Amino acid sequence: MLKRKSILLLLGIALISCFNMNAQEVMPVSSEEDIKAALMGGVPDGRWKEGLLFEGVAPMPWLKSAANWFPGTEEVQPDEIRVTFMGTAPMIRPGQMNTSVFVELGNGDSFVFDMGEGAVSNYVAARVALNQIKHVFITHLHVDHFGSLPYLWMFGTWAGGWHEPLTIHGPSGRTPEYGTKTMVEGMRMMLGWHRDAFSVFPVGKGHDIQVNEFDFRDNGGVVYEENGVKVIHWQRSHAKDGASGYKLTWNGMSVVWTGDGRPSELDIKYAKGADLYITELQPEVVEINSGVQGVPPFLARYTIDTHHTPGYAAGYLANQIQPRMFMTTHMDFDPFLNEETVAEVRHHWKGPYHFGAPDGIVVNMTKDKVWVREGILPDYPNSRAPQFNFDNGQLVVPHPPTSREEIQEPFVREQQIDPSKYYPAGYQPELLEEWPVKGDLVVPMDALPDNLKKSMGAQWRAKKAYEASKNK
Protein backbone atom coordinates (compact mmCIF):
# COMPACT_ATOMS: atom_id res chain seq x y z
CA MET A 1 0.00 0.00 0.00
CA LEU A 2 2.82 2.37 0.95
CA LYS A 3 4.63 1.50 -2.23
CA ARG A 4 1.52 2.37 -4.30
CA LYS A 5 1.15 5.75 -2.48
CA SER A 6 4.82 6.55 -3.09
CA ILE A 7 4.44 5.85 -6.81
CA LEU A 8 1.37 8.09 -7.04
CA LEU A 9 3.17 10.85 -5.13
CA LEU A 10 6.15 10.66 -7.46
CA LEU A 11 3.86 10.79 -10.50
CA GLY A 12 2.11 13.85 -9.08
CA ILE A 13 5.41 15.62 -8.48
CA ALA A 14 6.52 14.78 -12.03
CA LEU A 15 3.30 16.14 -13.52
CA ILE A 16 3.59 19.38 -11.53
CA SER A 17 7.20 19.75 -12.63
CA CYS A 18 6.26 19.26 -16.26
CA PHE A 19 3.47 21.80 -15.95
CA ASN A 20 5.83 24.35 -14.41
CA MET A 21 8.42 23.71 -17.11
CA ASN A 22 5.87 24.31 -19.87
CA ALA A 23 4.20 27.31 -18.25
CA GLN A 24 5.11 30.66 -19.80
CA GLU A 25 6.44 32.96 -17.13
CA VAL A 26 5.35 36.58 -17.62
CA MET A 27 8.50 38.64 -17.82
CA PRO A 28 8.97 42.39 -17.26
CA VAL A 29 8.55 44.27 -20.56
CA SER A 30 11.71 45.75 -22.12
CA SER A 31 11.95 49.48 -22.42
CA GLU A 32 10.61 51.21 -25.53
CA GLU A 33 14.16 52.22 -26.42
CA ASP A 34 15.44 48.63 -26.19
CA ILE A 35 12.57 47.27 -28.27
CA LYS A 36 13.11 49.89 -30.96
CA ALA A 37 16.88 49.34 -30.96
CA ALA A 38 16.43 45.59 -31.47
CA LEU A 39 13.54 45.53 -33.92
CA MET A 40 14.88 48.40 -36.05
CA GLY A 41 18.44 47.11 -36.02
CA GLY A 42 19.52 46.61 -39.62
CA VAL A 43 16.40 48.34 -40.98
CA PRO A 44 17.25 51.46 -43.06
CA ASP A 45 13.94 53.27 -42.32
CA GLY A 46 15.12 56.14 -44.53
CA ARG A 47 18.41 56.53 -42.68
CA TRP A 48 20.50 54.94 -45.44
CA LYS A 49 20.08 53.16 -48.75
CA GLU A 50 20.34 49.40 -48.93
CA GLY A 51 21.54 47.52 -52.00
CA LEU A 52 22.98 49.12 -55.11
CA LEU A 53 20.35 47.49 -57.33
CA PHE A 54 17.20 47.55 -55.25
CA GLU A 55 15.63 50.96 -55.86
CA GLY A 56 11.97 50.02 -56.27
CA VAL A 57 12.87 46.33 -56.24
CA ALA A 58 11.08 44.60 -53.38
CA PRO A 59 8.52 41.84 -52.78
CA MET A 60 4.85 42.75 -52.57
CA PRO A 61 2.93 41.94 -49.38
CA TRP A 62 0.49 39.59 -51.16
CA LEU A 63 3.16 37.18 -52.38
CA LYS A 64 2.90 33.83 -50.62
CA SER A 65 6.69 33.56 -50.64
CA ALA A 66 9.28 36.20 -51.52
CA ALA A 67 11.67 33.41 -52.50
CA ASN A 68 9.58 31.24 -54.81
CA TRP A 69 6.40 31.21 -56.85
CA PHE A 70 4.19 28.11 -56.60
CA PRO A 71 1.63 27.55 -59.38
CA GLY A 72 -1.98 28.10 -58.41
CA THR A 73 -1.25 29.85 -55.11
CA GLU A 74 -1.46 33.55 -56.04
CA GLU A 75 -3.97 35.61 -57.98
CA VAL A 76 -2.65 38.44 -60.13
CA GLN A 77 -3.69 41.62 -58.29
CA PRO A 78 -5.95 44.21 -60.02
CA ASP A 79 -3.13 46.67 -60.77
CA GLU A 80 -0.36 44.12 -61.28
CA ILE A 81 1.44 42.54 -64.22
CA ARG A 82 2.94 39.06 -63.85
CA VAL A 83 5.44 37.73 -66.39
CA THR A 84 6.56 34.10 -66.47
CA PHE A 85 9.40 32.75 -68.59
CA MET A 86 7.97 29.49 -69.94
CA GLY A 87 10.85 28.77 -72.31
CA THR A 88 14.27 30.38 -72.20
CA ALA A 89 16.78 28.76 -74.56
CA PRO A 90 17.54 28.67 -78.28
CA MET A 91 18.77 25.06 -77.95
CA ILE A 92 16.08 22.93 -76.33
CA ARG A 93 17.12 20.76 -73.37
CA PRO A 94 15.31 19.32 -70.32
CA GLY A 95 15.86 22.36 -68.05
CA GLN A 96 15.22 24.92 -70.78
CA MET A 97 12.51 24.74 -73.39
CA ASN A 98 12.50 26.99 -76.45
CA THR A 99 11.51 30.60 -75.96
CA SER A 100 8.12 31.71 -74.63
CA VAL A 101 7.10 34.66 -72.41
CA PHE A 102 3.70 34.65 -70.67
CA VAL A 103 2.19 37.99 -69.62
CA GLU A 104 -0.79 38.09 -67.23
CA LEU A 105 -2.61 41.32 -66.38
CA GLY A 106 -4.66 42.29 -63.36
CA ASN A 107 -7.74 42.73 -65.55
CA GLY A 108 -7.78 38.99 -66.27
CA ASP A 109 -6.27 39.18 -69.76
CA SER A 110 -3.22 37.13 -70.70
CA PHE A 111 -0.90 37.04 -73.71
CA VAL A 112 1.80 34.72 -75.00
CA PHE A 113 4.88 36.07 -76.76
CA ASP A 114 6.47 33.27 -78.80
CA MET A 115 5.61 29.61 -78.25
CA GLY A 116 8.83 27.66 -78.77
CA GLU A 117 9.15 23.91 -78.90
CA GLY A 118 8.47 22.24 -75.55
CA ALA A 119 7.32 25.46 -73.84
CA VAL A 120 3.73 24.25 -73.71
CA SER A 121 4.78 21.73 -71.03
CA ASN A 122 5.70 24.60 -68.72
CA TYR A 123 2.31 26.25 -69.26
CA VAL A 124 0.72 23.02 -68.08
CA ALA A 125 3.10 22.88 -65.11
CA ALA A 126 2.23 26.50 -64.24
CA ARG A 127 -1.48 25.55 -64.18
CA VAL A 128 -2.43 27.59 -67.23
CA ALA A 129 -5.44 26.02 -68.92
CA LEU A 130 -4.61 25.67 -72.60
CA ASN A 131 -8.04 26.93 -73.62
CA GLN A 132 -7.43 30.23 -71.82
CA ILE A 133 -4.57 31.06 -74.22
CA LYS A 134 -6.22 33.08 -77.00
CA HIS A 135 -3.53 35.49 -78.25
CA VAL A 136 -0.05 34.40 -79.30
CA PHE A 137 2.39 36.99 -80.67
CA ILE A 138 5.18 35.45 -82.77
CA THR A 139 8.36 37.51 -83.16
CA HIS A 140 9.61 35.56 -86.19
CA LEU A 141 9.25 32.20 -87.85
CA HIS A 142 12.26 30.28 -86.58
CA VAL A 143 10.84 27.05 -85.18
CA ASP A 144 12.30 27.66 -81.70
CA HIS A 145 9.78 30.51 -81.44
CA PHE A 146 6.60 28.79 -82.65
CA GLY A 147 7.21 25.02 -82.39
CA SER A 148 4.56 24.43 -79.68
CA LEU A 149 1.73 26.03 -81.70
CA PRO A 150 0.41 22.75 -83.18
CA TYR A 151 0.02 21.20 -79.73
CA LEU A 152 -1.49 24.35 -78.24
CA TRP A 153 -4.01 24.64 -81.08
CA MET A 154 -5.11 21.01 -81.16
CA PHE A 155 -5.14 20.22 -77.45
CA GLY A 156 -6.33 23.68 -76.46
CA THR A 157 -9.38 23.02 -78.62
CA TRP A 158 -9.88 19.51 -77.22
CA ALA A 159 -9.59 20.85 -73.64
CA GLY A 160 -12.49 23.29 -73.87
CA GLY A 161 -11.35 25.79 -76.51
CA TRP A 162 -14.74 25.64 -78.22
CA HIS A 163 -16.12 29.18 -78.08
CA GLU A 164 -13.31 31.49 -79.17
CA PRO A 165 -10.63 30.69 -81.75
CA LEU A 166 -6.92 31.01 -81.12
CA THR A 167 -5.43 34.13 -82.76
CA ILE A 168 -1.85 34.18 -83.99
CA HIS A 169 -0.30 37.64 -84.41
CA GLY A 170 2.88 37.89 -86.43
CA PRO A 171 4.84 39.75 -89.08
CA SER A 172 4.53 39.49 -92.83
CA GLY A 173 7.45 38.34 -94.92
CA ARG A 174 9.05 40.26 -97.74
CA THR A 175 6.90 38.01 -99.96
CA PRO A 176 3.66 36.24 -98.94
CA GLU A 177 5.14 32.74 -98.72
CA TYR A 178 7.36 33.88 -95.83
CA GLY A 179 4.64 35.51 -93.73
CA THR A 180 2.77 34.35 -90.64
CA LYS A 181 -0.39 33.58 -92.66
CA THR A 182 1.48 31.08 -94.81
CA MET A 183 3.04 29.43 -91.75
CA VAL A 184 -0.39 28.98 -90.15
CA GLU A 185 -1.87 27.67 -93.40
CA GLY A 186 0.98 25.17 -93.61
CA MET A 187 0.29 24.15 -90.00
CA ARG A 188 -3.38 23.73 -90.87
CA MET A 189 -2.44 21.36 -93.71
CA MET A 190 0.10 19.50 -91.57
CA LEU A 191 -2.58 18.90 -88.93
CA GLY A 192 -5.28 17.76 -91.37
CA TRP A 193 -5.39 14.19 -90.09
CA HIS A 194 -5.28 15.32 -86.47
CA ARG A 195 -8.06 17.88 -86.93
CA ASP A 196 -10.34 15.37 -88.65
CA ALA A 197 -9.60 12.67 -86.07
CA PHE A 198 -10.30 15.06 -83.19
CA SER A 199 -13.56 16.14 -84.82
CA VAL A 200 -15.22 13.22 -83.02
CA PHE A 201 -14.90 15.51 -79.97
CA PRO A 202 -16.52 18.92 -79.39
CA VAL A 203 -14.84 21.54 -81.58
CA GLY A 204 -17.12 24.56 -82.00
CA LYS A 205 -14.94 27.46 -83.16
CA GLY A 206 -11.74 25.85 -81.90
CA HIS A 207 -10.41 24.79 -85.30
CA ASP A 208 -11.13 28.21 -86.84
CA ILE A 209 -7.66 29.57 -86.05
CA GLN A 210 -7.30 33.30 -86.80
CA VAL A 211 -4.24 35.13 -88.13
CA ASN A 212 -3.44 38.81 -87.64
CA GLU A 213 -0.52 39.37 -89.99
CA PHE A 214 0.92 42.89 -89.92
CA ASP A 215 3.37 44.59 -92.28
CA PHE A 216 6.81 44.02 -90.76
CA ARG A 217 7.94 47.42 -92.12
CA ASP A 218 5.25 49.35 -90.21
CA ASN A 219 7.51 50.29 -87.30
CA GLY A 220 5.51 51.44 -84.29
CA GLY A 221 2.31 50.04 -85.76
CA VAL A 222 -0.43 48.77 -83.44
CA VAL A 223 -0.89 44.99 -83.49
CA TYR A 224 -3.56 44.76 -80.79
CA GLU A 225 -5.63 47.31 -78.86
CA GLU A 226 -8.47 46.17 -76.65
CA ASN A 227 -9.62 46.39 -73.03
CA GLY A 228 -6.98 49.00 -72.17
CA VAL A 229 -4.15 46.85 -73.61
CA LYS A 230 -2.00 48.06 -76.50
CA VAL A 231 0.70 46.09 -78.33
CA ILE A 232 3.00 47.71 -80.90
CA HIS A 233 5.78 46.22 -83.05
CA TRP A 234 8.98 47.19 -84.84
CA GLN A 235 11.52 45.51 -87.11
CA ARG A 236 14.42 43.45 -85.83
CA SER A 237 17.56 42.67 -87.86
CA HIS A 238 17.64 38.87 -87.80
CA ALA A 239 19.28 38.04 -91.13
CA LYS A 240 15.94 37.92 -92.99
CA ASP A 241 13.02 40.32 -93.30
CA GLY A 242 10.03 39.44 -91.15
CA ALA A 243 11.33 39.57 -87.56
CA SER A 244 9.73 41.89 -84.99
CA GLY A 245 9.90 43.10 -81.42
CA TYR A 246 6.83 43.88 -79.25
CA LYS A 247 5.86 46.33 -76.53
CA LEU A 248 2.74 45.73 -74.42
CA THR A 249 1.31 48.68 -72.48
CA TRP A 250 -1.42 48.44 -69.83
CA ASN A 251 -2.34 50.39 -66.70
CA GLY A 252 0.54 52.84 -67.13
CA MET A 253 3.16 50.06 -67.33
CA SER A 254 4.92 48.43 -70.26
CA VAL A 255 6.68 45.15 -71.03
CA VAL A 256 9.04 44.72 -74.00
CA TRP A 257 10.10 41.45 -75.57
CA THR A 258 12.43 42.11 -78.47
CA GLY A 259 12.66 38.62 -79.87
CA ASP A 260 15.93 37.81 -81.62
CA GLY A 261 18.07 40.25 -83.55
CA ARG A 262 21.09 42.49 -83.77
CA PRO A 263 21.18 45.55 -81.50
CA SER A 264 19.30 48.35 -83.21
CA GLU A 265 18.40 52.03 -82.92
CA LEU A 266 14.81 50.91 -83.43
CA ASP A 267 14.97 48.98 -80.14
CA ILE A 268 16.01 52.15 -78.33
CA LYS A 269 13.31 54.22 -80.04
CA TYR A 270 10.38 51.92 -79.32
CA ALA A 271 11.45 50.32 -76.03
CA LYS A 272 12.60 53.58 -74.39
CA GLY A 273 11.36 53.88 -70.82
CA ALA A 274 9.83 50.39 -70.63
CA ASP A 275 9.18 49.19 -67.10
CA LEU A 276 10.34 45.67 -67.93
CA TYR A 277 12.76 45.33 -70.84
CA ILE A 278 13.49 41.77 -72.00
CA THR A 279 15.93 41.02 -74.77
CA GLU A 280 17.90 38.01 -75.94
CA LEU A 281 21.59 37.66 -75.17
CA GLN A 282 24.54 35.63 -76.45
CA PRO A 283 27.78 35.75 -74.39
CA GLU A 284 31.07 36.51 -76.17
CA VAL A 285 32.86 33.23 -75.45
CA VAL A 286 32.53 31.33 -78.70
CA GLU A 287 35.83 29.45 -78.49
CA ILE A 288 35.34 28.39 -74.87
CA ASN A 289 31.70 27.57 -75.54
CA SER A 290 32.63 25.37 -78.49
CA GLY A 291 34.46 23.05 -76.13
CA VAL A 292 31.29 22.63 -74.10
CA GLN A 293 28.54 22.62 -76.72
CA GLY A 294 30.54 21.29 -79.64
CA VAL A 295 29.57 24.17 -81.94
CA PRO A 296 32.53 25.22 -84.15
CA PRO A 297 33.67 28.75 -83.22
CA PHE A 298 33.25 30.10 -86.76
CA LEU A 299 29.63 28.93 -86.82
CA ALA A 300 28.86 30.51 -83.43
CA ARG A 301 30.65 33.75 -84.35
CA TYR A 302 28.82 34.03 -87.68
CA THR A 303 25.47 33.25 -86.04
CA ILE A 304 25.89 35.95 -83.38
CA ASP A 305 27.17 38.58 -85.79
CA THR A 306 24.31 38.13 -88.25
CA HIS A 307 21.40 37.20 -85.98
CA HIS A 308 21.83 38.01 -82.29
CA THR A 309 22.53 40.49 -79.48
CA PRO A 310 25.96 40.09 -77.79
CA GLY A 311 26.16 40.47 -74.03
CA TYR A 312 27.92 43.84 -74.22
CA ALA A 313 25.28 45.14 -76.62
CA ALA A 314 22.47 43.96 -74.34
CA GLY A 315 23.90 46.07 -71.53
CA TYR A 316 24.36 49.02 -73.88
CA LEU A 317 20.70 48.83 -74.97
CA ALA A 318 19.50 48.62 -71.37
CA ASN A 319 21.50 51.71 -70.49
CA GLN A 320 19.87 53.63 -73.33
CA ILE A 321 16.36 52.36 -72.58
CA GLN A 322 16.59 52.74 -68.76
CA PRO A 323 13.99 50.16 -67.66
CA ARG A 324 12.97 49.62 -64.06
CA MET A 325 14.06 46.00 -64.54
CA PHE A 326 16.27 44.59 -67.29
CA MET A 327 16.14 40.88 -68.10
CA THR A 328 17.75 38.63 -70.68
CA THR A 329 16.49 35.31 -72.02
CA HIS A 330 16.89 33.05 -75.07
CA MET A 331 20.26 32.23 -73.50
CA ASP A 332 22.11 29.22 -72.13
CA PHE A 333 21.85 29.06 -68.34
CA ASP A 334 25.15 27.41 -67.40
CA PRO A 335 27.41 27.92 -64.35
CA PHE A 336 30.48 28.44 -66.52
CA LEU A 337 28.69 31.21 -68.46
CA ASN A 338 26.54 33.01 -65.91
CA GLU A 339 29.19 35.20 -64.24
CA GLU A 340 30.65 36.14 -67.62
CA THR A 341 27.18 37.08 -68.85
CA VAL A 342 26.67 39.42 -65.88
CA ALA A 343 30.10 40.98 -66.37
CA GLU A 344 29.40 41.71 -70.04
CA VAL A 345 26.02 43.29 -69.26
CA ARG A 346 27.50 45.31 -66.41
CA HIS A 347 30.06 46.93 -68.71
CA HIS A 348 27.28 49.36 -69.65
CA TRP A 349 24.25 48.71 -67.43
CA LYS A 350 24.47 49.36 -63.70
CA GLY A 351 20.76 49.12 -62.85
CA PRO A 352 18.50 46.23 -61.80
CA TYR A 353 19.24 43.12 -63.87
CA HIS A 354 18.07 39.53 -63.70
CA PHE A 355 18.27 36.46 -65.88
CA GLY A 356 15.05 35.44 -67.61
CA ALA A 357 16.33 31.88 -67.28
CA PRO A 358 16.08 29.04 -66.49
CA ASP A 359 12.46 28.15 -67.20
CA GLY A 360 9.94 29.25 -64.61
CA ILE A 361 11.38 32.63 -63.61
CA VAL A 362 8.50 34.89 -62.48
CA VAL A 363 8.29 38.69 -62.39
CA ASN A 364 5.63 40.57 -60.41
CA MET A 365 5.31 44.26 -61.25
CA THR A 366 3.23 47.19 -60.05
CA LYS A 367 3.76 50.90 -60.65
CA ASP A 368 6.05 51.20 -57.63
CA LYS A 369 7.60 47.75 -57.18
CA VAL A 370 9.07 44.91 -59.19
CA TRP A 371 10.18 41.52 -57.87
CA VAL A 372 11.74 38.47 -59.53
CA ARG A 373 11.48 34.92 -58.16
CA GLU A 374 12.13 31.36 -59.20
CA GLY A 375 8.97 29.44 -59.99
CA ILE A 376 8.73 25.88 -58.72
CA LEU A 377 7.32 23.89 -61.63
CA PRO A 378 6.54 20.21 -60.98
CA ASP A 379 8.02 17.52 -63.19
CA TYR A 380 4.77 15.58 -63.49
CA PRO A 381 1.95 18.13 -63.34
CA ASN A 382 -1.68 17.59 -64.18
CA SER A 383 -3.52 20.00 -66.45
CA ARG A 384 -5.67 22.74 -65.01
CA ALA A 385 -9.38 22.42 -65.68
CA PRO A 386 -10.52 24.26 -68.83
CA GLN A 387 -11.69 27.80 -68.11
CA PHE A 388 -15.08 29.07 -69.31
CA ASN A 389 -16.95 32.35 -69.44
CA PHE A 390 -20.15 31.89 -67.43
CA ASP A 391 -21.69 35.29 -68.18
CA ASN A 392 -24.72 33.52 -69.65
CA GLY A 393 -24.98 31.21 -66.63
CA GLN A 394 -24.43 28.14 -68.80
CA LEU A 395 -21.83 25.62 -69.89
CA VAL A 396 -22.31 24.97 -73.60
CA VAL A 397 -20.61 21.89 -75.07
CA PRO A 398 -20.84 21.87 -78.89
CA HIS A 399 -21.86 18.68 -80.64
CA PRO A 400 -18.89 16.95 -82.33
CA PRO A 401 -18.73 17.63 -86.10
CA THR A 402 -18.26 13.98 -87.00
CA SER A 403 -18.22 10.42 -85.66
CA ARG A 404 -16.08 7.32 -85.92
CA GLU A 405 -18.52 5.80 -88.40
CA GLU A 406 -17.91 8.72 -90.78
CA ILE A 407 -14.10 8.70 -90.69
CA GLN A 408 -13.19 5.06 -90.02
CA GLU A 409 -13.95 1.91 -92.00
CA PRO A 410 -15.87 -0.69 -89.99
CA PHE A 411 -13.31 -3.45 -90.53
CA VAL A 412 -10.78 -2.17 -88.00
CA ARG A 413 -13.46 -1.59 -85.34
CA GLU A 414 -14.66 -5.14 -85.87
CA GLN A 415 -11.18 -6.37 -84.89
CA GLN A 416 -11.40 -4.75 -81.45
CA ILE A 417 -11.23 -7.31 -78.66
CA ASP A 418 -14.44 -7.95 -76.73
CA PRO A 419 -14.00 -5.95 -73.47
CA SER A 420 -15.45 -8.84 -71.43
CA LYS A 421 -12.25 -10.74 -72.18
CA TYR A 422 -10.00 -8.29 -70.32
CA TYR A 423 -12.13 -6.60 -67.67
CA PRO A 424 -12.32 -8.43 -64.33
CA ALA A 425 -15.76 -9.57 -63.22
CA GLY A 426 -17.75 -6.60 -61.93
CA TYR A 427 -15.30 -4.02 -63.35
CA GLN A 428 -16.49 -3.65 -66.92
CA PRO A 429 -17.88 -0.12 -67.37
CA GLU A 430 -20.80 0.82 -69.55
CA LEU A 431 -18.85 1.85 -72.64
CA LEU A 432 -19.45 5.30 -74.12
CA GLU A 433 -18.82 4.54 -77.81
CA GLU A 434 -21.15 7.21 -79.20
CA TRP A 435 -21.50 10.83 -78.16
CA PRO A 436 -24.23 10.80 -75.48
CA VAL A 437 -26.47 13.62 -76.84
CA LYS A 438 -27.80 14.50 -80.30
CA GLY A 439 -27.21 18.27 -80.27
CA ASP A 440 -25.26 20.82 -78.25
CA LEU A 441 -25.20 20.08 -74.54
CA VAL A 442 -26.36 23.11 -72.54
CA VAL A 443 -25.98 22.84 -68.77
CA PRO A 444 -27.17 25.59 -66.38
CA MET A 445 -24.34 26.65 -64.13
CA ASP A 446 -26.38 25.75 -61.06
CA ALA A 447 -26.65 22.16 -62.33
CA LEU A 448 -22.89 21.70 -62.45
CA PRO A 449 -21.25 19.80 -59.59
CA ASP A 450 -19.58 22.18 -57.16
CA ASN A 451 -16.09 20.96 -58.01
CA LEU A 452 -16.61 21.70 -61.74
CA LYS A 453 -18.15 25.09 -61.00
CA LYS A 454 -15.18 25.99 -58.84
CA SER A 455 -12.44 24.66 -61.12
CA MET A 456 -13.83 25.72 -64.52
CA GLY A 457 -15.00 29.16 -63.41
CA ALA A 458 -11.88 30.39 -61.60
CA GLN A 459 -10.69 32.76 -64.33
CA TRP A 460 -14.22 34.04 -64.94
CA ARG A 461 -14.67 34.82 -61.24
CA ALA A 462 -11.31 36.64 -61.16
CA LYS A 463 -12.40 38.84 -64.08
CA LYS A 464 -15.69 39.61 -62.37
CA ALA A 465 -13.86 40.55 -59.19
CA TYR A 466 -11.61 42.91 -61.17
CA GLU A 467 -14.60 44.55 -62.87
CA ALA A 468 -16.33 44.98 -59.50
CA SER A 469 -13.23 46.57 -57.98
CA LYS A 470 -13.02 49.10 -60.83
CA ASN A 471 -16.73 49.97 -60.60
CA LYS A 472 -16.59 50.92 -56.92
C-alpha positions, 0 to 999 in steps of 0.5 A: 500500500505504501509502495503504491502511495509513493508511486502516485506521489512521485507521479504527481510531483513529475506532472507538476514539474512538467506543468511548471516547465511548460508554463510561460512565465510573464517577464517584465517588458523591455523598455521602448528604447530597447525594443526599438533598438532591437527591432529596427536594427539593420532596418534602413527606415530612410536613414541609409540606402540598402543595396545598389540594385534595389531601388523600387525592387522589393517583394509585394505583401500579397506574395505567398513567398518572396523566395519562390512562386508556386503555381496556383497559389497567387492571384494576379492583383488588379493593378499588377502585371505578372510575367513568367518565362515558360521557355528560355533557350535557343537550344532545347534541353530538359531544363530549358525549353525553347523561348516563350514569355507569358504575360498576365494582367490584373484585368484577367487578360493574358498574352503569349509572346512566342511559343517555342518547342516544348514550352507548352509543357511549362504552361501546363506545369504553371497551371495555365489552362490551354483553352485560356490562351487566346492570343499568341504573338510570334516575333519571327518564324524560326521554329524555336519561337513557334514550335509548340503552336500545333500542340497548343491549337489542337489540345487547347481546342480539345480541352475546352477551346470551343467558343473562341478561336486562337489568334496568332499575331505575327509579321509578314514576310518580304513576300507572302510565302514567308509571312505568318499567314502562310506558316499557319496555313501550312500548320493547318495542312500538316494537322489535317489528319489530327483535326479530322480525327479530333472532330469526333470531340466537341470543336465549336470554333476551336479549329477556326484559327485566326491570323493577324498578320501585320506589315513588318515594315510598319515600325511602331504600328499597333498589333492589338488594342483592346480592353486597355491593352496596347501592343505595338511592333517594330523591325528586328535585324535577324538576317531575314526580313520578317522579324519583330519586337513587341511592346505591351502597355497596360495600366501605365506600365509596359513590357518589352520582348524584343525577340531575336536580332542584332542591337538596333536604334529601333529597339532604343526608339520603341522600347525607351522607358519600358518598365520591364525590358526583355531582350535576348543575349549571347555571351562573347565566349565562342571558343570556350563555348565550343568546347562545351557545346561542340559548336565550331567557333566560326559557326557561333561567331557568324550566327551571333554577328548576323542574328543576335545580341551580344552580351555587351550590346544587351547592356548598352541597350538597357543603359539607353532604354533605362527600364525599371528591370532589365532581363535577358532570355533566349540564353544558355543558363550554365554555371560556366557562363553566368558570371561572364554574362553578368560581367558583359552586361555590367560593362554598360548597365548598372541598374536592376538586372536579372536572368530570364532563365532558367524556365519558370522565372516569375516577375511581379510588377506594379507601378512602384515595385518589381520583384523576380522569383524562381517558380517551382514547376513540378516535373509531373503536373496535371492539367488545369481544368478548362476555363469558361466564361459563365456570363450567360450562366451556362456551360455549352458543349458543342456537338462533335462535327463527325463520328467514328462511323464517318471517318473510319472503316468498320473493318478495324473496329470489328477487330477490337477485342471484346472488353469482357475478355479483359475486364475483371468480373464486376469491373467492366464499365458501360462503354461510351462509344457514341456521343451521349447527346444528339445536339449541343449540350447546354448545362445551367451553371447551377446544375454543375457539380460544385467541383466543376463550377469551382475549377472551370470558373476560376478565371471568370470569377477573377475577371468579375472581381476585377470589374467589380473593384473598378466599378466601386 
